[in-house]
Amino acid sequence: MTTNSPPPHHRWARRQLLKSAALIGGAGALLRGTSAAAQDHAHHTAPATPTPTPRAVSVGPMTMNRKTVAASVTPPRPPKLVPGTDRPATITLNGGTLPFVMKDGVKEFHLTAHEFEQEFCPGFKVKVWGYNGSSPGPTIEAVEGDRVRILVTNKLPEPTSVHWHGVLLPSGMDGVSGLSAPPIPPGETWAYEFTLRQHGTQMYHPHFDEMVQMAVGMMGMFVIHPRDAAIGQVDRDYTMMLHAWAIHPGTSRPDPAVMLEHDTWTINGRVFPAVEHLVVKTGQRVRLRIGNVSMHEHPMHIHGHHMWVTGTDGGMIPEGARWPETTIQVPVGSTRTVEFVADNPGDWAFHCHKTHHAMNTMGHDIPNFLGVSQGEVAQRLGAQLPGYMPMGQGGMGDMGQMAGMMPGPANTPPMMTGTGPYGGLDMGGMVTVIKVRDEVAADYRDPGWYKAPKGTMAWKVG
């Protein structure tokens, strides 16, 4: 596995700029990346069983690097139920559910592992490994008691396997290379077949060279619905996979050798503001299924509502043992399922509460210039590095606006970006928006930004 490291003269330029900035007191917030660019140019109880409803589809306009993009992440879709049930199918943000065919009473799915290019947000393209053209791969969705057969074709340059994380199955189907079965060689197709003995939110990922294969995008969600129609009914059911990437500024291939110093944070392989919004109707009960096989735990925080923790990858939590949260920790190698009642209309952020995870391209070798007067440093550095813009003395809250004026390395998103109804959104990375409305379109298309009723907005008093 090779990485996309900057060439030697770029690394030299980066070191020289860091030394100069440290000596004379000036630095850019994206110092590590811009040096290369200079050379390159619900607290409520559960309501009664609701009526299933259709899925959300799109995000609103976004601003990135001075380009306004009308980003329709997914087209409007009609209401969809899990086949053979009255349950709403899960909605995989920025993705979809893996289709199947019935063969002699078995649901047969087909996954293809391969390399491809995925656009994390407009203009930011990454070379990933995944399944069926997506990282994370398509969600496998079935019902407790189903017999499933999953054909896996390996088009990677090395062997692979698939481990069905949290799924109760025979040992020989567990996908641990060398222990459960041999790995799948390149060019071959192998079958995994088992009966689903449980319901809940599970995952799938390789257990061969997993350090590399998961680091570059190989993972997916496995949703198993209860056979009993009386269990766990909701109005809206969303699925999302969290991931941490090391994609060095100006490059396009994730670095699997990085252990903790990651710089890009995604929900279903997208960074804010390209993560699909969740559109729900006031009063609906909403389920969020969240998976994590990254190298970091992620405390996911909801605004405007309280959530009930209803499940883990070990199964559903009995009603009497559930607890309310506004922030749910999603540990490494686990899933968490939460539910909330959307009883508070508005546009509400849902994001990782690790502050660096709510930013794009977050570097870790930036000098700290808070409170440091930069004086003439911009002129001195500007003479050597055309386009250099100092920042950091008073914080980085203006990064969203500056992203449209200051060029960065090619194929690198701004740290904070996107625009809302009141200006720039100082967020990026592992963030999306929950849009709660009294009325929504039949196809749950994006309703635009929320217009706060008179008397319900903060106002200036001095």
C-alpha positions in Angstrom: 0.0 0.0 0.0 1.6 3.3 -1.0 0.8 6.8 0.3 0.5 10.1 -1.5 3.2 12.0 0.4 4.3 15.5 -0.8 7.5 15.5 -2.9 10.8 16.2 -1.0 11.0 19.9 -2.1 7.5 20.4 -0.7 8.4 18.9 2.6 11.5 21.2 2.7 9.3 24.2 2.0 6.9 23.2 4.8 9.8 22.9 7.3 11.3 26.3 6.2 7.9 28.0 6.6 7.3 26.5 10.0 10.7 27.7 11.1 10.2 31.2 9.7 6.7 31.5 11.3 8.0 30.4 14.7 10.8 32.9 14.5 8.9 36.0 13.5 5.5 35.3 15.1 3.2 34.7 12.1 1.4 31.6 11.0 -1.6 30.5 9.1 -4.2 28.2 10.6 -3.6 25.7 7.8 0.2 26.2 8.0 1.0 22.6 7.2 -1.1 22.6 4.1 -0.6 26.2 2.8 3.2 25.8 2.7 2.8 23.1 0.1 0.2 25.2 -1.7 2.6 28.1 -1.9 4.9 25.9 -3.9 2.1 24.2 -5.9 -0.2 27.1 -6.3 -36.0 13.1 23.5 -36.6 13.5 27.1 -40.2 12.3 26.3 -41.4 8.7 26.7 -42.1 6.6 23.6 -45.3 7.6 21.7 -47.8 5.2 20.3 -46.7 3.1 17.3 -46.4 5.6 14.5 -47.2 5.3 10.8 -44.1 4.6 8.6 -43.0 7.6 6.5 -40.7 8.2 3.5 -37.1 9.2 3.5 -35.1 12.4 3.5 -33.2 13.3 0.4 -31.0 16.4 0.1 -28.9 19.1 1.5 -29.2 22.8 0.7 -26.8 25.1 -1.1 -23.3 25.1 0.3 -20.3 27.3 -0.2 -16.8 25.8 -0.7 -13.8 27.7 -1.9 -15.9 30.5 -3.3 -18.1 28.0 -5.3 -21.8 27.8 -4.5 -23.0 24.3 -5.1 -26.7 23.2 -5.2 -25.9 19.9 -3.7 -28.7 17.4 -4.2 -27.0 14.5 -2.4 -29.8 12.0 -3.2 -32.9 12.5 -5.4 -36.4 12.5 -3.9 -37.6 8.9 -3.2 -41.0 7.5 -2.6 -41.8 5.9 0.8 -40.0 2.6 1.2 -40.7 -0.3 3.6 -38.6 -3.3 4.5 -39.9 -6.1 2.2 -42.5 -8.2 3.8 -43.0 -5.8 6.8 -44.7 -2.6 7.6 -41.5 -1.1 8.9 -39.8 1.9 7.3 -36.6 0.9 5.7 -33.5 2.4 7.2 -32.1 5.5 5.4 -28.4 5.4 4.9 -27.2 9.0 4.7 -25.5 9.7 1.3 -25.9 6.0 0.5 -28.4 3.2 0.1 -29.4 -0.3 0.9 -27.8 -3.3 -0.9 -30.4 -5.1 -3.1 -31.0 -8.8 -3.0 -32.6 -11.6 -5.0 -34.5 -14.5 -3.5 -33.0 -17.9 -4.4 -34.7 -21.0 -3.0 -35.8 -19.1 0.1 -32.4 -17.4 0.7 -31.9 -13.7 0.4 -28.8 -13.4 -1.8 -26.7 -10.2 -1.7 -23.5 -9.3 -3.7 -20.6 -7.2 -2.4 -17.7 -6.2 -4.6 -14.5 -5.0 -2.8 -12.5 -2.6 -5.0 -10.7 0.8 -5.2 -12.5 3.9 -6.5 -12.6 7.6 -6.2 -15.2 9.1 -3.8 -16.0 12.8 -3.5 -16.2 13.6 0.2 -17.6 17.1 -0.6 -17.6 19.1 -3.9 -14.0 19.4 -5.1 -12.5 17.0 -2.5 -11.9 13.6 -4.1 -10.3 10.7 -2.2 -9.0 7.3 -3.5 -10.7 4.8 -1.2 -11.3 1.1 -0.9 -14.9 0.1 -0.3 -17.8 -2.0 -1.6 -20.0 -1.5 -4.7 -18.6 2.0 -5.3 -19.2 3.4 -1.8 -17.4 3.8 1.4 -18.9 2.9 3.7 -20.4 0.1 1.6 -24.2 -0.2 1.1 -26.2 -1.1 4.1 -27.2 -4.8 4.3 -30.8 -4.8 5.5 -32.7 -8.0 6.5 -35.2 -9.4 9.0 -34.6 -11.6 12.0 -35.0 -15.2 10.9 -33.9 -14.6 7.3 -31.5 -16.9 5.7 -28.9 -14.8 3.9 -26.2 -15.5 1.4 -23.6 -12.8 0.8 -21.4 -13.2 -2.3 -18.1 -11.3 -1.9 -16.0 -10.6 -5.0 -12.5 -9.4 -4.4 -11.1 -6.8 -6.9 -8.5 -5.4 -4.6 -4.7 -5.9 -5.2 -4.5 -8.1 -2.1 -6.6 -10.8 -0.3 -9.5 -9.7 1.9 -12.3 -11.2 4.0 -15.5 -10.0 5.6 -16.3 -10.2 9.3 -19.9 -9.7 10.2 -19.4 -7.6 13.3 -21.8 -8.5 16.1 -23.7 -11.1 14.1 -24.4 -14.4 15.7 -23.3 -17.1 13.2 -21.3 -20.3 12.7 -17.5 -20.0 13.3 -16.7 -20.8 9.7 -18.7 -17.7 8.5 -17.0 -15.2 10.8 -14.5 -14.0 8.3 -11.3 -13.9 10.4 -8.6 -14.8 7.9 -6.6 -17.9 8.9 -8.8 -18.6 11.9 -12.3 -19.0 10.5 -11.4 -19.6 6.8 -8.8 -18.7 4.3 -8.8 -15.1 2.9 -10.5 -14.3 -0.4 -7.7 -14.0 -3.1 -7.9 -11.2 -5.7 -10.2 -12.1 -8.5 -12.2 -14.7 -6.6 -15.8 -14.7 -5.3 -16.6 -16.4 -2.0 -20.0 -17.0 -0.3 -21.0 -16.4 3.3 -24.3 -18.0 4.3 -26.1 -18.0 7.7 -29.5 -17.5 9.3 -30.1 -14.3 11.3 -30.7 -15.3 14.9 -31.1 -11.7 16.3 -32.2 -8.2 15.5 -30.2 -5.0 15.9 -27.6 -2.7 14.4 -24.4 -4.5 13.3 -21.5 -3.8 11.0 -19.3 -5.5 8.4 -15.6 -5.0 7.7 -12.4 -7.0 6.7 -10.4 -9.2 9.0 -7.4 -9.4 6.7 -4.9 -6.5 6.7 -7.5 -4.6 8.6 -5.2 -1.8 9.6 -4.9 -0.9 5.9 -8.2 -2.0 4.6 -10.4 -0.3 7.2 -8.2 2.9 7.3 -8.8 3.3 3.6 -12.6 2.8 3.8 -13.7 -0.8 3.9 -16.7 -1.0 6.3 -20.5 -1.0 6.2 -23.6 -1.3 8.3 -25.8 -4.4 8.8 -29.3 -3.7 10.0 -31.5 -6.6 11.1 -35.1 -5.7 11.8 -37.2 -7.6 14.4 -39.6 -10.2 13.1 -42.1 -9.2 15.7 -44.0 -6.1 14.3 -44.7 -4.9 17.9 -41.0 -4.3 18.6 -39.3 -1.0 18.2 -41.5 0.8 15.7 -40.4 4.3 14.7 -41.4 6.9 12.0 -37.9 7.6 10.6 -34.9 5.3 10.8 -31.4 6.6 9.9 -28.1 4.8 9.6 -24.7 6.4 9.7 -21.1 5.2 9.9 -18.4 7.4 11.5 -14.8 7.4 10.3 -11.5 9.0 10.8 -9.1 9.5 7.9 -5.5 10.7 7.5 -5.6 12.5 4.2 -2.7 14.9 4.2 -3.4 18.4 2.6 -2.8 18.3 -1.1 -3.1 14.5 -1.4 -5.9 12.1 -2.3 -5.0 8.8 -0.8 -5.6 8.0 2.9 -2.5 7.2 5.0 -3.1 3.9 6.8 0.1 4.2 8.9 -1.4 7.1 11.0 -2.6 5.8 14.3 -4.3 8.8 16.0 -3.3 12.0 14.3 -6.1 11.9 11.8 -7.2 15.1 10.0 -10.5 14.3 8.2 -13.8 13.2 9.9 -16.8 11.8 8.0 -20.3 10.6 8.4 -21.0 8.0 5.7 -17.9 9.1 3.7 -18.8 12.8 3.5 -17.7 15.9 5.4 -19.9 18.7 6.3 -21.7 20.4 4.6 -22.0 17.6 2.1 -23.5 15.2 4.7 -27.2 14.6 3.9 -29.6 16.4 6.2 -32.2 14.5 8.2 -35.7 15.8 7.4 -38.4 14.8 9.9 -41.9 15.9 10.7 -42.8 17.4 14.1 -43.9 14.7 16.6 -42.3 11.8 14.7 -40.1 9.3 16.6 -36.7 9.1 15.0 -34.1 6.3 15.3 -30.4 7.0 14.7 -28.1 3.9 14.2 -24.5 4.9 14.5 -21.5 2.7 13.8 -17.8 3.3 14.4 -14.7 1.2 13.4 -12.4 4.2 13.3 -9.4 4.7 15.6 -11.3 7.3 17.7 -14.4 7.2 19.9 -17.0 9.9 18.9 -19.3 11.7 21.4 -22.2 12.5 19.1 -24.3 15.4 20.4 -27.8 16.4 19.4 -29.2 20.0 19.7 -32.7 20.9 20.7 -33.7 17.4 21.9 -33.0 14.6 24.3 -32.2 11.1 23.1 -32.9 7.7 24.6 -30.2 5.1 24.3 -32.0 2.1 23.0 -29.4 -0.3 21.7 -25.8 -1.4 21.2 -24.2 -3.9 18.8 -25.1 -6.4 21.6 -28.8 -5.9 21.0 -31.7 -3.7 22.1 -31.7 -2.4 25.7 -34.8 -3.3 27.7 -37.1 -0.3 28.1 -36.6 -0.1 31.8 -32.8 0.1 31.4 -32.7 2.9 28.8 -31.4 6.3 29.7 -31.6 9.8 28.3 -28.7 11.7 26.8 -27.9 14.7 24.7 -24.4 13.3 23.9 -23.9 9.6 23.2 -20.4 8.1 23.2 -19.8 5.8 20.3 -16.8 3.7 21.2 -14.4 2.2 18.7 -15.6 -1.1 17.3 -19.2 -0.6 18.3 -22.7 0.6 17.4 -25.1 2.8 19.4 -28.8 3.2 18.6 -30.7 6.2 19.9 -34.2 7.5 19.5 -35.8 10.9 20.0 -39.1 12.5 19.5 -38.8 15.4 17.1 -41.0 17.8 19.1 -39.0 21.0 18.6 -39.2 22.6 15.1 -36.1 24.1 13.7 -32.7 23.3 12.2 -30.6 21.4 14.7 -27.0 20.4 14.5 -25.9 16.8 15.1 -22.2 16.5 15.4 -19.2 15.0 17.2 -18.4 17.0 20.3 -14.6 16.5 19.9 -13.9 20.0 18.6 -11.3 18.9 16.1 -13.8 16.4 14.7 -16.2 19.2 13.7 -13.6 20.7 11.4 -12.1 19.6 8.1 -8.4 19.1 7.4 -7.4 19.7 11.0 -3.6 19.9 11.2 -1.8 19.2 14.5 1.6 20.9 13.9 0.2 24.5 13.9 2.1 27.0 16.1 -0.2 28.7 18.7 -0.3 32.4 18.0 -3.4 33.3 20.1 -2.8 36.7 21.6 0.5 37.2 19.6 0.7 40.5 17.7 1.8 39.6 14.2 2.8 43.2 13.2 4.5 43.2 9.9 4.8 39.5 9.6 2.3 39.3 6.8 4.3 41.6 4.6 7.6 39.8 5.4 6.1 36.4 4.7 4.1 37.6 1.8 7.2 38.7 0.0 8.4 35.1 0.0 5.1 33.3 -0.2 2.6 35.2 -2.4 -1.0 34.8 -1.1 0.1 34.2 2.5 -2.6 35.5 5.0 -1.8 35.6 8.7 -4.4 34.4 11.2 -4.7 33.0 14.7 -4.1 36.1 16.9 -7.8 36.3 17.8 -8.8 32.7 17.1 -10.0 31.0 13.9 -13.7 31.9 13.9 -13.3 33.5 10.6 -12.0 30.5 8.8 -15.3 29.8 7.0 -15.2 33.3 5.4 -11.4 33.2 4.7 -11.8 29.8 2.9 -13.3 31.7 0.0 -10.4 34.1 -0.3 -7.3 32.1 0.6 -6.4 29.3 -1.7 -5.2 26.0 -0.1 -3.6 22.9 -1.5 -5.3 21.2 -4.4 -8.0 18.6 -3.3 -8.2 20.0 0.2 -11.4 21.3 1.8 -11.4 24.4 4.0 -11.3 23.7 7.8 -14.7 25.2 8.3 -17.2 25.9 5.5 -20.8 26.1 4.4 -23.3 28.9 4.7 -26.6 29.1 6.6 -29.4 31.6 6.7 -27.3 34.0 8.9 -23.9 33.6 7.3 -21.0 31.2 7.4 -21.2 28.0 9.4 -18.0 27.6 11.4 -18.2 23.8 11.3 -16.9 21.0 9.1 -16.1 17.3 9.3 -18.4 15.0 11.4 -21.5 17.2 11.3 -25.0 17.1 9.8 -28.3 18.9 10.4 -31.7 17.6 11.6 -34.5 19.6 10.1 -37.7 19.3 12.1 -40.8 20.8 10.4 -44.6 20.9 11.2 -45.2 20.1 7.5 -42.9 18.2 5.1 -43.2 17.2 1.4 -44.4 13.7 0.6 -40.9 12.8 -0.6 -39.2 14.5 2.4 -37.1 16.8 0.2 -35.0 19.4 1.9 -37.4 22.2 3.2 -34.7 24.9 3.1 -33.6 26.8 6.2 -35.8 27.2 9.2 -37.5 30.6 9.6 -37.8 31.3 13.3 -41.2 32.6 14.5 -41.3 36.2 15.7 -40.0 36.5 19.3 -38.0 33.2 19.2 -34.6 34.5 18.0 -31.8 36.0 20.0 -31.4 39.7 19.5 -28.9 42.5 20.1 -29.4 44.5 23.3 -26.3 46.7 23.2 
